[in-house]
Amino acid sequence: MHRFFAATKNTRAILPGCLRYVRSDVPLRVTEEEKQWLISNNITTAVDLRTGKERAAKPCPLEQDERFHYLHLPVTGGDVLPESPAWVAQSYINMVDDQMKRILQIISEAQTNVLFFCTAGKDRTGVVAALLLRRAGCSEEYILQDYLLSGQNLADDLEAYARANPGVDLAVITPRRETMEQFLRSVTL
C-alpha cells in the first residue's frame, strides 16, 4: 500500500484497487515528491470539508498550488462536538442536507481522482466516504470497516486529545460500529 503523505495518519483510497476517491485527515505538510505522486495518479481535485475558520487556522498547501483544483465545501454542522456517544449518529444524520448533496455531486462528477478531507478525516470525511461507498454499491460491512479503520489509524491522537481536553469523552470522538450502522439505517441518500 502506498503511503500518500508522510505527515498524515488517516489517508487511504476507499475503493479497492482504485484511486478515484482518497479520504484523509488534513494534509498540512505535502512535499513536492508527494504532490508529483498525486499528479501522476491524476489525484488533482482536492475537496476541503472544513469550515472557513478551520481552513484559515491550518491551511492546506494544495490550496495555493495551481496544479490542483482546490474546492472549499464545508460540511454543515461538522465542526460541532456531540454531547454524548448517543448523539454522534444524529450529528452525522444532520450533515446530510443540500450542501452534502452538492458535495457528493461535485466529487462524483469530478474529471480527476479526488482527495477529500476534514481535520481528522473521520467524521465529516467518514460520512462523505460512507455515502460515496454506498453509491458505488459497496456492502454495509465494507463501509463499516472503512469507517472503523479511522479509529485504528487515529487511536493514539484521539486518546491524547481526550487527555488534554478533560471535558471531551473519548467515546464521542472514537468511531464506533453502532454509530455508522445507525447512520446507514437512517439515511437513504
C-alpha positions as CSV (number, residue, x, y, z in Angstrom):
1,M,0.0,0.0,0.0
2,H,1.3,3.4,-0.9
3,R,1.7,5.9,1.9
4,F,0.2,9.0,0.4
5,F,1.6,11.6,2.8
6,A,4.3,11.2,5.4
7,A,2.6,13.7,7.7
8,T,-0.9,12.3,7.8
9,K,-2.3,9.2,9.7
10,N,-5.7,8.6,8.1
11,T,-5.2,8.8,4.3
12,R,-6.3,6.0,2.1
13,A,-8.2,5.1,-1.1
14,I,-11.7,4.0,-0.3
15,L,-12.4,1.8,-3.3
16,P,-10.4,-1.4,-3.7
17,G,-7.7,-1.2,-6.3
18,C,-8.7,2.3,-7.4
19,L,-7.6,5.8,-6.6
20,R,-10.9,7.5,-7.7
21,Y,-11.7,8.6,-4.1
22,V,-9.0,9.2,-1.5
23,R,-10.0,10.2,2.0
24,S,-7.7,11.9,4.5
25,D,-7.0,13.9,7.6
26,V,-6.0,17.4,6.6
27,P,-2.6,17.3,4.8
28,L,-0.8,20.2,6.4
29,R,2.6,19.3,5.0
30,V,2.9,18.0,1.5
31,T,6.3,17.5,-0.1
32,E,6.9,18.2,-3.8
33,E,7.5,14.5,-4.2
34,E,4.1,13.7,-2.7
35,K,2.5,16.4,-5.0
36,Q,4.1,14.8,-8.0
37,W,2.8,11.4,-7.0
38,L,-0.7,12.8,-6.7
39,I,-0.4,14.5,-10.1
40,S,1.0,11.4,-11.7
41,N,-2.0,9.4,-10.4
42,N,-4.5,12.1,-11.5
43,I,-5.5,13.0,-7.9
44,T,-5.7,16.7,-8.6
45,T,-9.1,17.6,-7.2
46,A,-8.9,18.4,-3.5
47,V,-12.1,18.9,-1.5
48,D,-11.7,20.6,1.9
49,L,-14.7,19.8,4.1
50,R,-13.6,22.0,7.0
51,T,-15.1,25.3,8.0
52,G,-13.5,28.6,6.8
53,K,-12.2,29.2,10.3
54,E,-10.5,25.8,10.4
55,R,-9.1,26.3,7.0
56,A,-7.6,29.7,7.9
57,A,-6.1,28.3,11.1
58,K,-4.5,25.3,9.4
59,P,-4.2,25.9,5.7
60,C,-3.6,23.0,3.3
61,P,-0.6,23.7,0.9
62,L,-2.6,22.2,-2.0
63,E,-4.8,25.3,-1.9
64,Q,-2.1,27.5,-3.1
65,D,-0.8,25.1,-5.8
66,E,-2.3,25.9,-9.2
67,R,-1.7,22.3,-10.3
68,F,-4.6,21.3,-8.0
69,H,-8.3,22.2,-8.3
70,Y,-9.0,23.1,-4.7
71,L,-12.6,23.3,-3.5
72,H,-13.8,24.5,-0.1
73,L,-17.1,22.7,0.6
74,P,-17.7,22.8,4.3
75,V,-20.0,20.1,5.8
76,T,-23.0,21.6,7.7
77,G,-22.5,21.2,11.4
78,G,-19.4,19.2,11.0
79,D,-17.3,21.2,13.5
80,V,-19.7,20.7,16.4
81,L,-18.7,18.0,19.0
82,P,-21.7,15.9,20.1
83,E,-22.5,15.8,23.8
84,S,-22.5,12.1,24.2
85,P,-21.9,8.9,22.2
86,A,-25.6,8.5,21.6
87,W,-25.7,11.9,19.7
88,V,-22.8,11.1,17.3
89,A,-25.0,9.2,14.8
90,Q,-27.6,12.1,14.9
91,S,-24.8,14.6,14.2
92,Y,-23.9,12.6,11.1
93,I,-27.5,12.4,10.0
94,N,-27.8,16.2,10.4
95,M,-24.9,16.6,8.0
96,V,-27.0,15.2,5.2
97,D,-28.6,18.3,3.7
98,D,-28.4,20.2,0.4
99,Q,-24.8,21.0,1.0
100,M,-24.0,17.3,1.4
101,K,-25.8,16.5,-1.9
102,R,-23.7,19.2,-3.5
103,I,-20.5,17.8,-2.1
104,L,-21.4,14.3,-3.3
105,Q,-22.3,15.5,-6.8
106,I,-19.1,17.6,-7.2
107,I,-16.9,14.7,-6.0
108,S,-18.8,12.1,-8.2
109,E,-18.6,14.3,-11.3
110,A,-15.0,15.4,-10.9
111,Q,-13.0,15.0,-14.0
112,T,-10.0,13.7,-12.0
113,N,-9.5,11.5,-9.0
114,V,-10.4,13.2,-5.7
115,L,-8.7,13.8,-2.4
116,F,-11.3,14.8,0.2
117,F,-10.6,15.6,3.9
118,C,-11.6,17.4,7.1
119,T,-9.5,17.8,10.2
120,A,-9.0,14.2,11.4
121,G,-10.6,12.6,8.4
122,K,-13.1,10.5,10.5
123,D,-16.5,12.2,11.0
124,R,-17.2,14.6,8.1
125,T,-14.9,12.7,5.8
126,G,-16.3,9.4,7.1
127,V,-19.9,10.5,6.3
128,V,-18.8,11.5,2.7
129,A,-16.9,8.3,2.3
130,A,-19.8,6.2,3.5
131,L,-22.2,7.8,1.1
132,L,-19.8,7.5,-1.8
133,L,-19.2,3.8,-1.0
134,R,-22.9,3.2,-0.8
135,R,-23.4,4.9,-4.2
136,A,-20.6,2.6,-5.5
137,G,-22.6,-0.5,-4.4
138,C,-20.2,-1.5,-1.6
139,S,-21.6,-3.7,1.2
140,E,-22.6,-2.3,4.5
141,E,-19.8,-4.3,6.1
142,Y,-17.2,-2.8,3.7
143,I,-18.5,0.7,4.6
144,L,-18.3,-0.1,8.3
145,Q,-14.7,-1.4,8.1
146,D,-13.6,1.7,6.2
147,Y,-15.2,3.9,8.9
148,L,-13.7,1.9,11.8
149,L,-10.2,2.0,10.2
150,S,-10.1,5.7,11.1
151,G,-10.4,4.8,14.8
152,Q,-7.4,2.4,14.5
153,N,-5.4,5.0,12.5
154,L,-6.1,7.8,14.9
155,A,-6.3,5.9,18.3
156,D,-3.1,7.5,19.8
157,D,-4.1,11.0,18.7
158,L,-7.7,10.6,19.9
159,E,-6.6,9.4,23.3
160,A,-4.0,12.2,23.6
161,Y,-6.7,14.7,22.6
162,A,-9.1,13.4,25.3
163,R,-6.4,13.5,27.9
164,A,-5.5,17.1,27.0
165,N,-9.2,18.1,27.0
166,P,-10.8,16.7,30.1
167,G,-14.3,17.7,29.0
168,V,-14.1,15.5,25.9
169,D,-15.4,12.0,26.1
170,L,-13.2,9.6,24.2
171,A,-16.3,7.5,23.3
172,V,-17.7,10.6,21.5
173,I,-14.6,11.1,19.3
174,T,-13.8,7.5,18.6
175,P,-15.5,5.8,15.6
176,R,-17.9,3.1,16.8
177,R,-19.6,0.5,14.7
178,E,-23.1,1.2,16.0
179,T,-22.7,4.9,15.1
180,M,-22.2,4.2,11.4
181,E,-24.8,1.4,11.5
182,Q,-27.4,3.8,12.8
183,F,-26.4,6.4,10.2
184,L,-26.7,4.0,7.3
185,R,-30.1,2.8,8.5
186,S,-31.4,6.4,8.8
187,V,-30.1,7.9,5.6
188,T,-31.2,7.0,2.1
189,L,-29.1,9.5,0.1
